[in-house]
Amino acid sequence: MDVTETPFNSFVLRQAQTAGFFLGQLPDPKTGQKVIRKEAAAQVIQDLKMFEKKCENNLTNEEETLLTSAISNLVKLLEKVESTSTN
């Protein structure tokens, strides 16, 4: 998905990147180790869902697609991390 650089899009992408970091998708820049903090990732996802609700009927198609895709992808990733950590 090609995303236009706007403050809204940058915000959503930063939040998604933060949640991805908490789900082990990016290494810690200081240690080089991947971090799993499911509770922190879940909070970022909840924040994005709240943001989505507050922005309802006030987004461009591109913004809506970006936000819903980010939430959907992060929820799937969180579920995957939760399922592998309980096995």
Biopython code that builds the backbone (N, CA, C, O; Angstrom):
import numpy as np
from Bio.PDB.StructureBuilder import StructureBuilder

atoms = [
    (1, "MET", "N", (0.845, -1.184, 0.000)),
    (1, "MET", "CA", (0.000, 0.000, 0.000)),
    (1, "MET", "C", (0.886, 1.240, 0.000)),
    (1, "MET", "O", (1.710, 1.424, 0.896)),
    (2, "ASP", "N", (0.715, 2.066, -0.983)),
    (2, "ASP", "CA", (1.462, 3.313, -1.088)),
    (2, "ASP", "C", (0.729, 4.371, -0.268)),
    (2, "ASP", "O", (-0.429, 4.685, -0.544)),
    (3, "VAL", "N", (1.406, 4.916, 0.737)),
    (3, "VAL", "CA", (0.772, 5.842, 1.672)),
    (3, "VAL", "C", (1.325, 7.243, 1.484)),
    (3, "VAL", "O", (2.539, 7.445, 1.479)),
    (4, "THR", "N", (0.428, 8.209, 1.329)),
    (4, "THR", "CA", (0.809, 9.615, 1.229)),
    (4, "THR", "C", (1.314, 10.085, 2.590)),
    (4, "THR", "O", (0.753, 9.731, 3.628)),
    (5, "GLU", "N", (2.372, 10.882, 2.575)),
    (5, "GLU", "CA", (2.940, 11.409, 3.814)),
    (5, "GLU", "C", (2.079, 12.559, 4.330)),
    (5, "GLU", "O", (2.131, 13.667, 3.798)),
    (6, "THR", "N", (1.294, 12.293, 5.360)),
    (6, "THR", "CA", (0.492, 13.317, 6.024)),
    (6, "THR", "C", (0.655, 13.123, 7.528)),
    (6, "THR", "O", (1.071, 12.047, 7.958)),
    (7, "PRO", "N", (0.343, 14.125, 8.336)),
    (7, "PRO", "CA", (0.433, 13.945, 9.785)),
    (7, "PRO", "C", (-0.424, 12.774, 10.285)),
    (7, "PRO", "O", (0.009, 12.015, 11.152)),
    (8, "PHE", "N", (-1.633, 12.629, 9.741)),
    (8, "PHE", "CA", (-2.494, 11.526, 10.162)),
    (8, "PHE", "C", (-1.840, 10.188, 9.840)),
    (8, "PHE", "O", (-1.728, 9.323, 10.709)),
    (9, "ASN", "N", (-1.409, 10.019, 8.594)),
    (9, "ASN", "CA", (-0.808, 8.757, 8.177)),
    (9, "ASN", "C", (0.461, 8.465, 8.966)),
    (9, "ASN", "O", (0.699, 7.323, 9.360)),
    (10, "SER", "N", (1.270, 9.479, 9.198)),
    (10, "SER", "CA", (2.495, 9.296, 9.977)),
    (10, "SER", "C", (2.172, 8.843, 11.395)),
    (10, "SER", "O", (2.854, 7.976, 11.943)),
    (11, "PHE", "N", (1.139, 9.423, 11.988)),
    (11, "PHE", "CA", (0.730, 9.032, 13.334)),
    (11, "PHE", "C", (0.327, 7.560, 13.371)),
    (11, "PHE", "O", (0.782, 6.810, 14.234)),
    (12, "VAL", "N", (-0.522, 7.152, 12.439)),
    (12, "VAL", "CA", (-0.984, 5.760, 12.411)),
    (12, "VAL", "C", (0.196, 4.817, 12.201)),
    (12, "VAL", "O", (0.300, 3.793, 12.877)),
    (13, "LEU", "N", (1.075, 5.152, 11.280)),
    (13, "LEU", "CA", (2.231, 4.290, 11.013)),
    (13, "LEU", "C", (3.175, 4.207, 12.215)),
    (13, "LEU", "O", (3.723, 3.141, 12.497)),
    (14, "ARG", "N", (3.368, 5.322, 12.924)),
    (14, "ARG", "CA", (4.205, 5.299, 14.139)),
    (14, "ARG", "C", (3.594, 4.404, 15.205)),
    (14, "ARG", "O", (4.301, 3.637, 15.859)),
    (15, "GLN", "N", (2.279, 4.502, 15.382)),
    (15, "GLN", "CA", (1.619, 3.665, 16.377)),
    (15, "GLN", "C", (1.726, 2.187, 15.995)),
    (15, "GLN", "O", (1.985, 1.335, 16.846)),
    (16, "ALA", "N", (1.525, 1.896, 14.723)),
    (16, "ALA", "CA", (1.623, 0.513, 14.257)),
    (16, "ALA", "C", (3.052, -0.010, 14.437)),
    (16, "ALA", "O", (3.255, -1.160, 14.826)),
    (17, "GLN", "N", (4.029, 0.838, 14.153)),
    (17, "GLN", "CA", (5.421, 0.436, 14.332)),
    (17, "GLN", "C", (5.724, 0.175, 15.806)),
    (17, "GLN", "O", (6.441, -0.770, 16.137)),
    (18, "THR", "N", (5.187, 0.997, 16.676)),
    (18, "THR", "CA", (5.380, 0.804, 18.113)),
    (18, "THR", "C", (4.788, -0.531, 18.558)),
    (18, "THR", "O", (5.433, -1.291, 19.281)),
    (19, "ALA", "N", (3.568, -0.811, 18.128)),
    (19, "ALA", "CA", (2.945, -2.092, 18.483)),
    (19, "ALA", "C", (3.749, -3.250, 17.900)),
    (19, "ALA", "O", (3.949, -4.265, 18.567)),
    (20, "GLY", "N", (4.204, -3.105, 16.674)),
    (20, "GLY", "CA", (5.034, -4.145, 16.064)),
    (20, "GLY", "C", (6.313, -4.379, 16.849)),
    (20, "GLY", "O", (6.746, -5.521, 17.010)),
    (21, "PHE", "N", (6.920, -3.305, 17.337)),
    (21, "PHE", "CA", (8.106, -3.428, 18.191)),
    (21, "PHE", "C", (7.779, -4.260, 19.425)),
    (21, "PHE", "O", (8.533, -5.163, 19.787)),
    (22, "PHE", "N", (6.653, -3.957, 20.071)),
    (22, "PHE", "CA", (6.255, -4.684, 21.275)),
    (22, "PHE", "C", (5.913, -6.142, 20.978)),
    (22, "PHE", "O", (5.883, -6.974, 21.885)),
    (23, "LEU", "N", (5.656, -6.445, 19.718)),
    (23, "LEU", "CA", (5.332, -7.826, 19.329)),
    (23, "LEU", "C", (6.523, -8.535, 18.681)),
    (23, "LEU", "O", (6.362, -9.569, 18.032)),
    (24, "GLY", "N", (7.706, -7.974, 18.862)),
    (24, "GLY", "CA", (8.925, -8.638, 18.413)),
    (24, "GLY", "C", (9.232, -8.508, 16.939)),
    (24, "GLY", "O", (10.034, -9.278, 16.411)),
    (25, "GLN", "N", (8.617, -7.555, 16.261)),
    (25, "GLN", "CA", (8.858, -7.393, 14.830)),
    (25, "GLN", "C", (10.102, -6.572, 14.530)),
    (25, "GLN", "O", (10.647, -6.652, 13.429)),
    (26, "LEU", "N", (10.553, -5.789, 15.491)),
    (26, "LEU", "CA", (11.741, -4.955, 15.329)),
    (26, "LEU", "C", (12.653, -5.164, 16.536)),
    (26, "LEU", "O", (12.164, -5.285, 17.659)),
    (27, "PRO", "N", (13.953, -5.209, 16.327)),
    (27, "PRO", "CA", (14.858, -5.364, 17.466)),
    (27, "PRO", "C", (14.980, -4.063, 18.257)),
    (27, "PRO", "O", (14.839, -2.967, 17.713)),
    (28, "ASP", "N", (15.243, -4.211, 19.540)),
    (28, "ASP", "CA", (15.520, -3.054, 20.392)),
    (28, "ASP", "C", (16.800, -2.395, 19.867)),
    (28, "ASP", "O", (17.814, -3.074, 19.707)),
    (29, "PRO", "N", (16.770, -1.095, 19.598)),
    (29, "PRO", "CA", (17.965, -0.447, 19.038)),
    (29, "PRO", "C", (19.174, -0.476, 19.971)),
    (29, "PRO", "O", (20.313, -0.416, 19.508)),
    (30, "LYS", "N", (18.940, -0.565, 21.259)),
    (30, "LYS", "CA", (20.053, -0.580, 22.214)),
    (30, "LYS", "C", (20.660, -1.972, 22.361)),
    (30, "LYS", "O", (21.881, -2.114, 22.435)),
    (31, "THR", "N", (19.811, -2.998, 22.402)),
    (31, "THR", "CA", (20.304, -4.350, 22.679)),
    (31, "THR", "C", (20.370, -5.238, 21.440)),
    (31, "THR", "O", (21.098, -6.231, 21.422)),
    (32, "GLY", "N", (19.617, -4.884, 20.414)),
    (32, "GLY", "CA", (19.549, -5.734, 19.235)),
    (32, "GLY", "C", (18.628, -6.931, 19.402)),
    (32, "GLY", "O", (18.447, -7.717, 18.473)),
    (33, "GLN", "N", (18.049, -7.067, 20.581)),
    (33, "GLN", "CA", (17.160, -8.187, 20.883)),
    (33, "GLN", "C", (15.709, -7.825, 20.576)),
    (33, "GLN", "O", (15.311, -6.665, 20.683)),
    (34, "LYS", "N", (14.936, -8.819, 20.199)),
    (34, "LYS", "CA", (13.508, -8.591, 19.990)),
    (34, "LYS", "C", (12.796, -8.629, 21.330)),
    (34, "LYS", "O", (13.132, -9.430, 22.203)),
    (35, "VAL", "N", (11.816, -7.762, 21.484)),
    (35, "VAL", "CA", (11.078, -7.611, 22.728)),
    (35, "VAL", "C", (9.643, -8.077, 22.505)),
    (35, "VAL", "O", (9.034, -7.763, 21.483)),
    (36, "ILE", "N", (9.112, -8.823, 23.457)),
    (36, "ILE", "CA", (7.692, -9.191, 23.424)),
    (36, "ILE", "C", (7.049, -8.600, 24.673)),
    (36, "ILE", "O", (7.343, -9.004, 25.797)),
    (37, "ARG", "N", (6.163, -7.631, 24.445)),
    (37, "ARG", "CA", (5.387, -7.024, 25.532)),
    (37, "ARG", "C", (3.942, -6.967, 25.050)),
    (37, "ARG", "O", (3.466, -5.947, 24.552)),
    (38, "LYS", "N", (3.258, -8.106, 25.215)),
    (38, "LYS", "CA", (1.904, -8.241, 24.683)),
    (38, "LYS", "C", (0.946, -7.214, 25.260)),
    (38, "LYS", "O", (0.094, -6.690, 24.542)),
    (39, "GLU", "N", (1.073, -6.921, 26.539)),
    (39, "GLU", "CA", (0.160, -5.965, 27.167)),
    (39, "GLU", "C", (0.333, -4.568, 26.576)),
    (39, "GLU", "O", (-0.646, -3.861, 26.340)),
    (40, "ALA", "N", (1.575, -4.181, 26.340)),
    (40, "ALA", "CA", (1.844, -2.864, 25.754)),
    (40, "ALA", "C", (1.316, -2.805, 24.322)),
    (40, "ALA", "O", (0.734, -1.799, 23.917)),
    (41, "ALA", "N", (1.516, -3.877, 23.556)),
    (41, "ALA", "CA", (1.004, -3.925, 22.183)),
    (41, "ALA", "C", (-0.517, -3.859, 22.179)),
    (41, "ALA", "O", (-1.110, -3.154, 21.363)),
    (42, "ALA", "N", (-1.148, -4.596, 23.093)),
    (42, "ALA", "CA", (-2.608, -4.588, 23.178)),
    (42, "ALA", "C", (-3.129, -3.189, 23.501)),
    (42, "ALA", "O", (-4.180, -2.789, 23.001)),
    (43, "GLN", "N", (-2.404, -2.449, 24.326)),
    (43, "GLN", "CA", (-2.817, -1.084, 24.663)),
    (43, "GLN", "C", (-2.725, -0.165, 23.449)),
    (43, "GLN", "O", (-3.603, 0.670, 23.232)),
    (44, "VAL", "N", (-1.669, -0.316, 22.662)),
    (44, "VAL", "CA", (-1.540, 0.501, 21.445)),
    (44, "VAL", "C", (-2.689, 0.175, 20.489)),
    (44, "VAL", "O", (-3.267, 1.075, 19.880)),
    (45, "ILE", "N", (-3.015, -1.101, 20.359)),
    (45, "ILE", "CA", (-4.134, -1.512, 19.496)),
    (45, "ILE", "C", (-5.436, -0.903, 20.004)),
    (45, "ILE", "O", (-6.230, -0.396, 19.212)),
    (46, "GLN", "N", (-5.662, -0.947, 21.302)),
    (46, "GLN", "CA", (-6.872, -0.340, 21.878)),
    (46, "GLN", "C", (-6.904, 1.160, 21.616)),
    (46, "GLN", "O", (-7.959, 1.723, 21.326)),
    (47, "ASP", "N", (-5.750, 1.799, 21.719)),
    (47, "ASP", "CA", (-5.673, 3.240, 21.430)),
    (47, "ASP", "C", (-6.047, 3.526, 19.976)),
    (47, "ASP", "O", (-6.777, 4.477, 19.697)),
    (48, "LEU", "N", (-5.549, 2.704, 19.052)),
    (48, "LEU", "CA", (-5.890, 2.885, 17.645)),
    (48, "LEU", "C", (-7.376, 2.652, 17.395)),
    (48, "LEU", "O", (-7.986, 3.348, 16.584)),
    (49, "LYS", "N", (-7.960, 1.674, 18.089)),
    (49, "LYS", "CA", (-9.403, 1.426, 17.948)),
    (49, "LYS", "C", (-10.213, 2.606, 18.471)),
    (49, "LYS", "O", (-11.221, 2.983, 17.872)),
    (50, "MET", "N", (-9.778, 3.192, 19.587)),
    (50, "MET", "CA", (-10.452, 4.368, 20.124)),
    (50, "MET", "C", (-10.342, 5.530, 19.141)),
    (50, "MET", "O", (-11.317, 6.239, 18.891)),
    (51, "PHE", "N", (-9.155, 5.716, 18.594)),
    (51, "PHE", "CA", (-8.908, 6.762, 17.606)),
    (51, "PHE", "C", (-9.799, 6.559, 16.384)),
    (51, "PHE", "O", (-10.355, 7.516, 15.845)),
    (52, "GLU", "N", (-9.928, 5.307, 15.953)),
    (52, "GLU", "CA", (-10.795, 4.981, 14.815)),
    (52, "GLU", "C", (-12.242, 5.379, 15.113)),
    (52, "GLU", "O", (-12.918, 5.955, 14.260)),
    (53, "LYS", "N", (-12.706, 5.075, 16.305)),
    (53, "LYS", "CA", (-14.074, 5.411, 16.696)),
    (53, "LYS", "C", (-14.270, 6.927, 16.734)),
    (53, "LYS", "O", (-15.290, 7.435, 16.269)),
    (54, "LYS", "N", (-13.300, 7.639, 17.284)),
    (54, "LYS", "CA", (-13.402, 9.099, 17.378)),
    (54, "LYS", "C", (-13.352, 9.770, 16.007)),
    (54, "LYS", "O", (-13.902, 10.857, 15.824)),
    (55, "CYS", "N", (-12.698, 9.127, 15.050)),
    (55, "CYS", "CA", (-12.566, 9.699, 13.701)),
    (55, "CYS", "C", (-13.650, 9.213, 12.747)),
    (55, "CYS", "O", (-13.644, 9.558, 11.566)),
    (56, "GLU", "N", (-14.571, 8.419, 13.254)),
    (56, "GLU", "CA", (-15.603, 7.829, 12.406)),
    (56, "GLU", "C", (-16.312, 8.894, 11.568)),
    (56, "GLU", "O", (-16.691, 9.947, 12.080)),
    (57, "ASN", "N", (-16.485, 8.614, 10.291)),
    (57, "ASN", "CA", (-17.130, 9.512, 9.327)),
    (57, "ASN", "C", (-16.371, 10.816, 9.106)),
    (57, "ASN", "O", (-16.939, 11.794, 8.622)),
    (58, "ASN", "N", (-15.087, 10.829, 9.459)),
    (58, "ASN", "CA", (-14.307, 12.051, 9.292)),
    (58, "ASN", "C", (-12.937, 11.755, 8.674)),
    (58, "ASN", "O", (-11.989, 12.514, 8.873)),
    (59, "LEU", "N", (-12.835, 10.650, 7.922)),
    (59, "LEU", "CA", (-11.574, 10.260, 7.322)),
    (59, "LEU", "C", (-11.701, 10.168, 5.808)),
    (59, "LEU", "O", (-12.777, 9.892, 5.276)),
    (60, "THR", "N", (-10.597, 10.402, 5.131)),
    (60, "THR", "CA", (-10.583, 10.137, 3.698)),
    (60, "THR", "C", (-10.550, 8.620, 3.509)),
    (60, "THR", "O", (-10.301, 7.877, 4.459)),
    (61, "ASN", "N", (-10.798, 8.170, 2.299)),
    (61, "ASN", "CA", (-10.735, 6.731, 2.022)),
    (61, "ASN", "C", (-9.358, 6.173, 2.336)),
    (61, "ASN", "O", (-9.236, 5.091, 2.910)),
    (62, "GLU", "N", (-8.313, 6.917, 1.957)),
    (62, "GLU", "CA", (-6.949, 6.464, 2.218)),
    (62, "GLU", "C", (-6.687, 6.346, 3.720)),
    (62, "GLU", "O", (-6.100, 5.363, 4.173)),
    (63, "GLU", "N", (-7.119, 7.338, 4.488)),
    (63, "GLU", "CA", (-6.917, 7.311, 5.938)),
    (63, "GLU", "C", (-7.671, 6.152, 6.576)),
    (63, "GLU", "O", (-7.133, 5.442, 7.426)),
    (64, "GLU", "N", (-8.911, 5.969, 6.163)),
    (64, "GLU", "CA", (-9.714, 4.878, 6.715)),
    (64, "GLU", "C", (-9.092, 3.514, 6.397)),
    (64, "GLU", "O", (-9.024, 2.637, 7.258)),
    (65, "THR", "N", (-8.644, 3.352, 5.158)),
    (65, "THR", "CA", (-8.013, 2.091, 4.760)),
    (65, "THR", "C", (-6.742, 1.838, 5.554)),
    (65, "THR", "O", (-6.511, 0.723, 6.022)),
    (66, "LEU", "N", (-5.921, 2.861, 5.707)),
    (66, "LEU", "CA", (-4.684, 2.725, 6.472)),
    (66, "LEU", "C", (-4.968, 2.340, 7.916)),
    (66, "LEU", "O", (-4.348, 1.420, 8.449)),
    (67, "LEU", "N", (-5.895, 3.034, 8.546)),
    (67, "LEU", "CA", (-6.192, 2.787, 9.955)),
    (67, "LEU", "C", (-6.802, 1.406, 10.168)),
    (67, "LEU", "O", (-6.382, 0.677, 11.067)),
    (68, "THR", "N", (-7.776, 1.043, 9.363)),
    (68, "THR", "CA", (-8.404, -0.280, 9.542)),
    (68, "THR", "C", (-7.422, -1.404, 9.222)),
    (68, "THR", "O", (-7.437, -2.445, 9.879)),
    (69, "SER", "N", (-6.573, -1.203, 8.221)),
    (69, "SER", "CA", (-5.569, -2.221, 7.881)),
    (69, "SER", "C", (-4.550, -2.372, 9.011)),
    (69, "SER", "O", (-4.174, -3.487, 9.375)),
    (70, "ALA", "N", (-4.112, -1.252, 9.553)),
    (70, "ALA", "CA", (-3.138, -1.302, 10.651)),
    (70, "ALA", "C", (-3.722, -2.054, 11.841)),
    (70, "ALA", "O", (-3.059, -2.919, 12.414)),
    (71, "ILE", "N", (-4.945, -1.734, 12.210)),
    (71, "ILE", "CA", (-5.581, -2.411, 13.347)),
    (71, "ILE", "C", (-5.732, -3.896, 13.057)),
    (71, "ILE", "O", (-5.381, -4.730, 13.892)),
    (72, "SER", "N", (-6.243, -4.229, 11.898)),
    (72, "SER", "CA", (-6.456, -5.635, 11.539)),
    (72, "SER", "C", (-5.149, -6.421, 11.556)),
    (72, "SER", "O", (-5.088, -7.516, 12.115)),
    (73, "ASN", "N", (-4.115, -5.870, 10.950)),
    (73, "ASN", "CA", (-2.819, -6.555, 10.916)),
    (73, "ASN", "C", (-2.223, -6.724, 12.309)),
    (73, "ASN", "O", (-1.647, -7.765, 12.624)),
    (74, "LEU", "N", (-2.365, -5.695, 13.141)),
    (74, "LEU", "CA", (-1.823, -5.784, 14.500)),
    (74, "LEU", "C", (-2.590, -6.785, 15.350)),
    (74, "LEU", "O", (-1.986, -7.505, 16.145)),
    (75, "VAL", "N", (-3.893, -6.843, 15.198)),
    (75, "VAL", "CA", (-4.690, -7.826, 15.944)),
    (75, "VAL", "C", (-4.267, -9.241, 15.553)),
    (75, "VAL", "O", (-4.093, -10.098, 16.420)),
    (76, "LYS", "N", (-4.102, -9.485, 14.264)),
    (76, "LYS", "CA", (-3.657, -10.806, 13.790)),
    (76, "LYS", "C", (-2.276, -11.145, 14.339)),
    (76, "LYS", "O", (-2.033, -12.275, 14.763)),
    (77, "LEU", "N", (-1.380, -10.175, 14.332)),
    (77, "LEU", "CA", (-0.036, -10.400, 14.848)),
    (77, "LEU", "C", (-0.063, -10.685, 16.346)),
    (77, "LEU", "O", (0.642, -11.576, 16.821)),
    (78, "LEU", "N", (-0.866, -9.938, 17.089)),
    (78, "LEU", "CA", (-0.990, -10.180, 18.527)),
    (78, "LEU", "C", (-1.533, -11.579, 18.782)),
    (78, "LEU", "O", (-1.032, -12.287, 19.656)),
    (79, "GLU", "N", (-2.546, -11.982, 18.034)),
    (79, "GLU", "CA", (-3.098, -13.332, 18.191)),
    (79, "GLU", "C", (-2.053, -14.394, 17.891)),
    (79, "GLU", "O", (-1.981, -15.412, 18.580)),
    (80, "LYS", "N", (-1.246, -14.162, 16.870)),
    (80, "LYS", "CA", (-0.177, -15.114, 16.524)),
    (80, "LYS", "C", (0.851, -15.214, 17.654)),
    (80, "LYS", "O", (1.264, -16.310, 18.032)),
    (81, "VAL", "N", (1.259, -14.058, 18.187)),
    (81, "VAL", "CA", (2.233, -14.058, 19.285)),
    (81, "VAL", "C", (1.648, -14.736, 20.513)),
    (81, "VAL", "O", (2.340, -15.495, 21.191)),
    (82, "GLU", "N", (0.377, -14.470, 20.806)),
    (82, "GLU", "CA", (-0.260, -15.103, 21.964)),
    (82, "GLU", "C", (-0.352, -16.609, 21.785)),
    (82, "GLU", "O", (-0.144, -17.358, 22.739)),
    (83, "SER", "N", (-0.662, -17.061, 20.577)),
    (83, "SER", "CA", (-0.793, -18.510, 20.360)),
    (83, "SER", "C", (0.555, -19.219, 20.416)),
    (83, "SER", "O", (0.629, -20.363, 20.865)),
    (84, "THR", "N", (1.615, -18.563, 19.971)),
    (84, "THR", "CA", (2.927, -19.217, 20.024)),
    (84, "THR", "C", (3.540, -19.161, 21.415)),
    (84, "THR", "O", (4.363, -20.008, 21.761)),
    (85, "SER", "N", (3.149, -18.177, 22.214)),
    (85, "SER", "CA", (3.701, -18.091, 23.565)),
    (85, "SER", "C", (3.007, -19.046, 24.536)),
    (85, "SER", "O", (3.532, -19.314, 25.616)),
    (86, "THR", "N", (1.834, -19.563, 24.166)),
    (86, "THR", "CA", (1.150, -20.504, 25.050)),
    (86, "THR", "C", (1.423, -21.935, 24.678)),
    (86, "THR", "O", (1.017, -22.848, 25.398)),
    (87, "ASN", "N", (2.112, -22.161, 23.551)),
    (87, "ASN", "CA", (2.448, -23.543, 23.133)),
    (87, "ASN", "C", (3.759, -23.968, 23.724)),
    (87, "ASN", "O", (4.207, -25.090, 23.489)),
]
sb = StructureBuilder()
sb.init_structure("model")
sb.init_model(0)
sb.init_chain("A")
sb.init_seg("    ")
for serial, (resi, resn, name, xyz) in enumerate(atoms, 1):
    if name == "N":
        sb.init_residue(resn, " ", resi, " ")
    sb.init_atom(name, np.array(xyz, "f"), 0.0, 1.0, " ", f" {name:<3s}", serial, name[0])
structure = sb.get_structure()
